[in-house]
Amino acid sequence: MATDGPGKAPGHSTRFYAVVSIAAALATVGLKAAAYLLTGSVGLLSDAAESSANLIAAVGAFWALSAAARPPDEEHALGHTKAEFFSSALKGALAWPRRRSSWRRLSAAFSTPNRS
């Protein structure tokens, strides 16, 4: 059985699960895009576009986990584990536009009209 390094529990590596996540994201985007082509629903197209952000995040996670699994070298005596934080930053950056848009709509719904 594979592990991601010494001291890790036996079983599938974290990179294995990142590949499964990529496959699931590809299937999701593909199915939603196919449904859009069949129905012409702009909602499905929008949902497929949002799911593509999940695909980008999954690819970023795979890259970060692959980099983090490398053993220590001369330049990185403690290893490369901090590379995983780049995946978190990417996910946050991909989610920021959606959060900002949602916040604008929510604040507009609760704002009171100016009665001057």
Helices and strands as residue ranges (DSSP letters): H 14-39, H 42-68, G 81-83, H 84-110
